[in-house]
Amino acid sequence: MAASNGEKSLIVSFGEMLIDFVPTVSGVSLAEAPGFIKAPGGAPANVAIAISRLGGRAAFVGKLGDDEFGHMLAGILKQNGVAAEGINFDTGARTALAFVTLRSDGEREFMFYRNPSADMLLRPDELNLDLIRSAKVFHYGSISLIVEPCRSAHLKAMEVAKEAGALLSYDPNLRLPLWPSKEEAQKQILSIWDKAEVIKVSDEELMFLTGSDKVDDETALSLWHSNLKLLLVTLGDKGCRYYTKSFRGSVDPFHVNAVDTTGAGDAYVGALLCKIVDDRAVLEDEPRLREVLRFANACGAITTTKKGAIPALPTEAEVQSLLKGN
């Protein structure tokens, strides 16, 4: 299924891109922060840049504000080699912002400014369908399901990608403060569950979606569905677990000095998609899949060693040096 003339196949990432405002000092509340640095983010955009930085071919589909921040974000995608012909600009709404506090352990708390932001206003008729149809993998989250018209655009894009033969990849990327209620978040995240062929959840998301207080095989497999080819549960600094129709197991983490976990999950997903886009057979070959997941774990680990998501996303060479050192 490799692309012709040596060109890598396209991975299209759909959803939001925004600016995180990160305090200049770690371990303080938003109110106590003396100042903020702007850090471009948004999980689907991070995934696209992660793929491009690893030498893959990525495009981003979403909507930004027709403002300085929106054009800055589009510029960052282009500088990082991500195709931008799926981006729309909204003249009436601003680019989304999030204020993020970094706790002293590197974990995050969020306060969002989206009322409404441009990403929420993407309409189905604005989608670049030719770009979406050319995707070999179509990746998305759940933030784009929260409100109309973006929800309808998300469902349409998924349908068009699937019809064109793309592998559907889903990382719910739960951000509870953005949802009207916990119940609505759970319901909507699960409403498209059975469409995806690759799903990645964190241990916390697994417990949220299942209502379980355990992160074990039984809990994970309660999320299995017949269309699924690979279910991944990331365990923070404890590595990851994988489940397919034929086998399951876990892959050990890399121990690094984590300063900021932002973007680690996106780096992991980007690495995985990069490795499977032209080689779907990996999903049925456990030794090779374990190698891919070890590579993905290494990408996630490296991303935690620097502040901010995009500057921290690794190159292939950086990943190989971590792999060789272990």
LUMDOKE-199888 format. One line per field, with one value per residue (C-alpha): residue in one letter; x, y, z. Coordinates in Angstrom, 2 decimals. Example, Ala and Ser with C-alpha at 12.3 -4.5 7.8 and 13.67 -1.06 7.14 Angstrom:
LUMDOKE-199888
aa = [A,S]
x = [12.30,13.67]
y = [-4.50,-1.06]
z = [7.80,7.14]
***
This chain:
LUMDOKE-199888
aa = [M,A,A,S,N,G,E,K,S,L,I,V,S,F,G,E,M,L,I,D,F,V,P,T,V,S,G,V,S,L,A,E,A,P,G,F,I,K,A,P,G,G,A,P,A,N,V,A,I,A,I,S,R,L,G,G,R,A,A,F,V,G,K,L,G,D,D,E,F,G,H,M,L,A,G,I,L,K,Q,N,G,V,A,A,E,G,I,N,F,D,T,G,A,R,T,A,L,A,F,V,T,L,R,S,D,G,E,R,E,F,M,F,Y,R,N,P,S,A,D,M,L,L,R,P,D,E,L,N,L,D,L,I,R,S,A,K,V,F,H,Y,G,S,I,S,L,I,V,E,P,C,R,S,A,H,L,K,A,M,E,V,A,K,E,A,G,A,L,L,S,Y,D,P,N,L,R,L,P,L,W,P,S,K,E,E,A,Q,K,Q,I,L,S,I,W,D,K,A,E,V,I,K,V,S,D,E,E,L,M,F,L,T,G,S,D,K,V,D,D,E,T,A,L,S,L,W,H,S,N,L,K,L,L,L,V,T,L,G,D,K,G,C,R,Y,Y,T,K,S,F,R,G,S,V,D,P,F,H,V,N,A,V,D,T,T,G,A,G,D,A,Y,V,G,A,L,L,C,K,I,V,D,D,R,A,V,L,E,D,E,P,R,L,R,E,V,L,R,F,A,N,A,C,G,A,I,T,T,T,K,K,G,A,I,P,A,L,P,T,E,A,E,V,Q,S,L,L,K,G,N]
x = [0.00,3.01,2.59,3.99,7.33,8.84,6.56,5.17,1.41,-0.56,-1.85,-4.60,-5.20,-8.55,-9.61,-8.44,-5.29,-4.92,-2.44,-1.56,-0.41,2.05,3.31,6.95,7.20,6.23,4.24,2.11,-1.60,-2.79,-3.44,0.07,1.86,4.04,3.82,2.97,4.70,2.59,2.93,1.10,-0.84,-4.03,-3.67,-4.53,-2.09,0.61,0.10,0.49,3.73,5.00,4.51,6.22,9.19,9.68,9.85,6.21,3.69,0.95,-1.87,-4.07,-7.78,-9.46,-10.46,-8.52,-9.46,-8.62,-6.44,-2.73,-2.76,-4.58,-2.13,0.77,-0.53,-0.98,2.58,3.88,2.22,3.81,7.25,7.02,6.21,2.50,0.22,-2.13,-4.67,-7.26,-7.21,-10.08,-10.10,-13.13,-13.48,-16.03,-14.42,-11.08,-8.48,-8.94,-6.71,-5.96,-4.18,-2.28,-0.74,2.18,2.09,5.42,5.12,4.84,1.08,-1.32,-4.53,-6.42,-8.58,-10.02,-11.17,-13.60,-16.93,-17.08,-13.64,-13.01,-12.32,-15.88,-17.36,-15.96,-18.87,-19.21,-19.32,-15.91,-14.09,-11.37,-12.79,-10.07,-7.42,-9.40,-9.94,-6.21,-5.49,-4.23,-4.81,-7.39,-6.79,-9.08,-9.97,-13.23,-13.06,-14.45,-17.59,-18.63,-20.66,-22.24,-21.36,-17.93,-19.48,-21.22,-18.00,-16.14,-18.71,-18.69,-14.88,-14.72,-17.28,-15.51,-12.10,-13.52,-15.23,-11.91,-10.23,-8.41,-7.55,-9.44,-7.42,-9.00,-7.43,-10.32,-8.00,-10.50,-10.64,-13.51,-13.70,-14.78,-17.81,-21.20,-21.10,-19.22,-22.19,-22.25,-18.49,-18.74,-21.76,-20.33,-16.82,-18.37,-20.86,-18.18,-16.27,-17.16,-15.93,-12.22,-9.76,-6.97,-7.83,-5.45,-6.64,-4.73,-5.20,-7.32,-9.50,-9.97,-11.32,-13.50,-15.06,-15.69,-16.55,-14.04,-11.49,-9.07,-6.69,-6.56,-7.08,-10.72,-11.51,-9.63,-11.31,-14.76,-13.99,-13.18,-15.39,-15.42,-13.99,-11.00,-7.54,-5.54,-6.49,-3.75,-3.75,-0.93,0.18,2.16,5.64,4.75,4.73,1.70,-0.56,-1.76,-4.71,-5.49,-7.83,-5.05,-2.68,-2.13,0.75,2.64,5.71,8.04,8.61,11.79,12.85,13.64,13.61,10.10,9.59,6.36,4.05,2.36,2.33,3.72,0.56,0.50,4.14,3.28,0.31,2.26,5.07,2.64,0.77,4.02,5.16,1.88,0.62,2.45,2.67,-0.68,0.49,2.43,-0.92,-1.05,2.62,3.28,7.12,7.07,4.21,6.18,9.11,6.80,5.34,8.81,9.62,6.34,7.13,10.55,8.92,6.54,9.36,11.60,8.68,8.39,12.00,11.40,8.77,5.96,4.63,5.84,9.46,9.80,8.57,11.54,13.24,13.99,17.67,16.79,14.55,17.19,19.77,17.41,16.64,20.35,21.14,18.63]
y = [0.00,2.27,5.54,5.75,7.30,6.96,9.57,8.81,8.50,11.36,11.49,14.08,15.38,17.05,19.39,22.32,24.37,27.01,28.96,27.80,30.55,28.87,30.55,31.60,29.85,26.22,25.06,28.18,28.83,30.99,33.86,33.64,33.41,36.50,36.18,33.87,32.61,31.76,28.16,26.93,23.73,21.76,17.99,17.34,20.06,18.67,15.21,16.64,18.40,15.29,13.28,15.87,16.16,12.39,12.60,11.70,13.57,15.40,17.86,19.69,20.39,22.93,26.56,29.44,33.03,35.56,37.29,37.58,34.44,32.43,33.43,32.78,29.21,28.58,29.82,27.42,24.49,25.50,26.08,22.55,21.05,20.41,20.95,23.85,23.71,22.30,25.42,27.92,31.36,32.81,36.60,36.75,34.60,34.54,31.78,29.72,30.40,28.29,29.30,26.32,25.91,23.54,21.88,21.09,17.45,18.60,17.81,20.50,22.35,24.33,27.45,27.95,31.02,29.76,31.55,30.61,30.25,29.82,26.06,25.48,27.20,24.96,24.00,20.81,22.88,24.40,21.06,20.45,17.08,16.41,16.70,14.45,11.85,11.70,10.65,7.11,7.79,10.22,11.20,13.16,13.88,14.62,18.37,18.89,16.95,19.37,21.90,22.49,23.24,21.71,18.42,17.95,18.88,16.27,13.53,14.42,14.44,11.03,9.59,10.97,9.71,6.26,6.00,6.84,3.96,5.80,4.15,6.06,6.97,8.42,9.95,11.35,13.74,14.44,18.08,18.07,21.86,22.22,19.92,20.95,17.95,14.72,12.73,14.60,14.15,10.41,10.07,12.07,10.62,7.13,8.16,7.68,4.94,2.09,3.93,4.09,1.32,2.65,4.18,5.55,6.45,7.43,5.52,8.43,8.47,4.71,5.09,8.04,6.30,2.97,4.28,1.79,2.55,0.00,0.17,-3.51,-5.71,-6.37,-2.64,-1.89,-4.73,-3.44,-0.67,-3.16,-3.17,-5.29,-2.63,-2.03,-3.13,-1.65,-0.28,1.48,2.55,4.93,4.78,8.02,7.18,3.48,2.79,1.52,-1.47,-2.72,-4.88,-6.37,-9.15,-11.72,-10.55,-8.11,-6.97,-4.02,-2.04,-0.56,3.17,5.18,6.94,10.60,13.80,15.11,18.85,19.24,16.44,18.68,16.99,13.63,11.76,13.60,12.67,9.05,9.06,10.84,8.28,5.37,6.74,7.58,3.97,2.31,4.57,2.62,-0.66,-1.63,-5.23,-4.12,-4.14,-7.93,-8.67,-8.50,-8.32,-5.49,-3.70,-3.84,-2.16,0.57,1.12,1.26,3.97,5.76,5.54,7.05,9.94,10.60,10.46,12.90,15.35,15.57,16.70,20.20,22.85,23.27,20.67,21.71,22.68,19.38,17.03,14.86,14.07,10.49,11.00,12.06,9.02,6.65,8.01,7.36,3.86,3.07,4.36,1.94]
z = [0.00,-0.30,-2.16,-5.65,-6.63,-3.17,-1.67,1.77,2.14,3.63,7.21,7.72,11.22,11.93,14.73,16.78,16.90,19.57,21.65,25.13,27.46,29.80,33.00,33.05,36.44,37.09,40.09,40.56,40.03,37.13,39.52,40.97,37.61,37.03,33.25,30.35,27.22,24.19,23.03,19.94,20.54,20.04,19.96,16.27,15.17,17.46,15.94,12.41,13.34,15.18,11.97,9.80,12.18,11.98,8.19,7.49,5.34,7.25,6.62,9.10,8.61,10.85,11.31,12.81,13.52,10.81,13.39,14.18,16.30,13.62,10.91,13.28,13.83,10.11,9.63,12.29,10.52,7.21,8.79,10.16,6.77,7.42,4.41,5.16,2.32,4.74,6.91,6.89,8.53,10.29,10.13,12.94,15.64,17.40,17.51,20.69,23.69,26.76,29.92,31.25,34.68,35.02,38.41,40.03,38.79,35.14,34.90,33.69,34.50,31.85,31.56,28.06,26.14,23.45,23.22,20.44,18.95,15.23,15.43,16.72,13.64,10.90,8.63,6.54,3.33,4.16,4.26,1.68,0.58,-2.02,0.69,3.06,0.31,-0.32,3.29,3.96,7.69,9.05,12.69,15.05,18.66,20.47,21.12,17.60,18.66,21.40,19.42,16.01,13.26,13.91,15.04,11.66,9.86,11.92,11.13,7.42,7.24,8.94,6.54,3.44,4.64,5.41,2.01,0.36,2.21,5.00,8.30,11.02,14.12,17.30,20.39,22.46,24.30,27.08,28.21,30.70,31.22,27.57,27.87,29.32,31.70,32.40,31.12,27.81,27.39,27.93,25.65,22.75,22.94,22.73,20.00,17.30,19.12,16.77,13.66,14.50,13.68,15.89,19.28,21.89,25.39,28.50,31.75,33.07,29.95,30.22,33.76,32.76,29.75,31.50,34.97,36.35,39.05,37.56,34.61,33.69,30.63,31.47,31.70,28.47,26.56,27.59,25.03,22.25,19.15,16.01,13.66,15.91,14.78,17.67,21.09,23.02,26.66,27.59,31.22,31.59,32.86,33.01,29.25,27.34,26.79,23.43,22.38,18.96,17.82,18.15,20.88,23.73,25.90,27.35,26.36,28.96,29.30,28.93,32.10,31.50,33.50,32.73,32.93,30.91,29.77,27.14,23.74,24.92,23.91,20.57,19.88,20.69,18.29,15.55,15.81,15.65,12.62,10.85,11.18,10.15,7.34,4.64,6.55,8.04,8.32,11.44,13.26,12.88,13.58,17.32,17.32,14.77,16.53,19.80,18.02,16.71,20.20,21.72,19.16,20.06,23.79,23.09,21.18,24.06,26.60,24.71,24.40,28.21,28.60,27.18,27.85,25.32,22.88,19.43,20.29,22.18,19.42,18.40,15.11,14.01,14.95,18.52,18.92,17.56,19.99,22.94,21.61,21.21,24.68,26.25]
***
